[in-house]
Amino acid sequence: MTVVTFLSDYGLDDDFVGVCHGVIAQIAPGVRVIDVTHGIERHDVRAGALVLRRALPYLPAGVHVAVVDPGVGSRRRAVALRCADGERLLVGPDNGLLWLAAQRFGGVAEAADIGRSPLRLEPVSASFHGRDIFAPVAAHLAAGTALAQVGEPLDPAALVRLELSRARVTAEGIAAHVLHADRYGNAVLDAAPEDLAAAGLRLGAALTVGGRSARYATTFADVPPGELLLYEDGYRVLSLAVNRGSALAALDLARDDEVLIRAGAS
C-alpha cells in the first residue's frame, strides 16, 4: 500500500486536516495517510523542518506532505521533490521546510514547480494551498503519476535552503544553541557528541550548563528529580532536560539562545 505522510501547523481545531485527507481520498482512495503531527507552532518553518527530518526515517517510504507556509499566496514556490534515495517524494512550500529532510535522504535528485500544476484543484484559493495544490499533487504522485507530470521542471540548486546554527568548541567549553524544544521543555541543541568528545567530556561527567550544575547522562532517571542533564534524546540528538521538569524554564532559555557547556560542577 502506498503511503502519504502529512505534517502541518494546521492544528486540529478546524477542518483543514480533514479536508486535505478528503482530497487525497477522492483522488487515491487506496492510499493510506499517516499524520506525523499538526501541532507545529503556526508559521514555524524551522520547527517543521526539524520534526520532518527526524521523523521520516521511522515512516514508510512514500510521498511526504509538509505544510508550514506563512508565505502562502505570495511568490514563494510550491514544489515536489524526489530525494536521491529514489524512494521518497516531498511535497510542500519552497521555504526551507523540506530541505533538511531531503538532505537526510541524500539530497534532491529531481524537483518540480507545482504552483501551476495541471493536477491542482480549481479555483485555487490564495490561502489554502494545502487543499488545492499540495494534497492533490501528493495524491496523484502516490497513485503513480510521474514527478515530471505534476509540474514544471525545477533546478534543485534553486531551492530555498534552511541553514542551522553550529555549536563552537572553545577554550571555555562548548557554546551551543537551542534549535527546538518539545512539550516537556527539553531543549534540542546544535551540538553533537563529537563536540563533547573534542571538549574532553565523557558520559557520566559532571558539567556546568548555563551556570547550573548538570550531568552528561543517558536518561532522565540518572539524575535526581529537579536536576539538569545533557543527554542524547530519542532521535540521538543532544538535548538538555530536567528530570520531571523543564530545561527551558530552569535555564530561562528560548530558541536560538546560546548556552555554555563546560566540564565540572558549578
Number of C-alpha atoms within 10 A of each C-alpha: 8 17 20 26 21 23 24 27 22 21 16 12 7 9 10 16 20 12 14 20 20 16 21 26 17 11 17 19 12 15 16 16 18 15 15 18 19 19 13 20 15 16 16 15 23 23 20 27 24 18 18 26 19 16 14 19 12 7 13 15 17 20 27 29 27 27 26 28 25 16 14 18 14 9 8 15 20 22 27 33 26 22 21 17 15 14 12 18 25 26 28 29 30 20 22 19 29 33 24 22 25 24 13 17 18 12 17 24 14 18 25 23 20 26 22 14 19 14 18 21 17 9 7 15 14 10 14 16 23 27 23 21 27 30 29 27 33 32 28 20 22 24 18 11 13 11 21 14 16 24 22 18 16 17 13 15 9 9 18 16 14 14 10 13 13 14 19 15 18 12 8 11 21 22 20 24 24 23 22 20 21 11 7 13 19 23 26 23 26 22 23 16 16 10 18 20 11 13 18 12 20 15 14 15 16 20 23 21 26 18 14 14 18 27 24 24 19 15 15 18 13 14 17 12 12 15 21 28 30 29 22 19 16 10 8 11 15 19 23 26 26 26 19 15 16 22 24 20 12 16 16 10 18 15 14 15 12 18 18 18 25 26 22 14 14 13
